[in-house]
Amino acid sequence: MAFPKIGNIAPAFTLLDQDGGKVSLKDYRDKSNVVLYFYPKAMTPGCTNQACGIRDSKAAFKKANTVVLGVSPDPVARLGKFIDKEGLNFTLLSDEDKAVTEKYGCWGLKKFMGRESMGVLRTTFIIGKDGRLKHVMDKVKTKSHHDDVLDLIKELGL
């Protein structure tokens, strides 16, 4: 499946957050930029590195008028535990049926330690205040993800 096209309106969605509340992409339209990142599983080493980098960069994201939304197929309860365990300060969304993950082209064949399986392809989308997709990062380094995204937001002039 292909990623949504840069320049187009980002695909709409409504998902449950870590507290069971509904969050829609349209909630941020004309208010702030959105970093929408898809990750495989809460409380795993790579996903924890990535989330903690975002947590520690909250002030920089706020200065860039950008909210961060993390999406995984984890159930709501696991997301809440992840937030509590790591002191995360941004919204995580549950996509248990993987409908949004598939809509964004982030479900596919992965290779890990010589084995192939279907799973979440770690991908980040930068969406402008106008709701349009500005950039797709499909080569994500979990340890520097936060800095890489912030650099892109500056480059894009958002």
ABEGO torsion letter per residue (X at the ends): XBBBBBGBBBBBBBBBBAAGBBBBAAAABGABBBBBBBBABBGBAAAAAAAAAAAAAAAAAAAAGBBBBBBBABBAAAAAAAAAAAGBABBBBBBAAGAAAAAAGABBBBBBGGBBBBBBBBBBBBBBAAGBBABBBABBBAAAAAAAAAAAAAAAGX
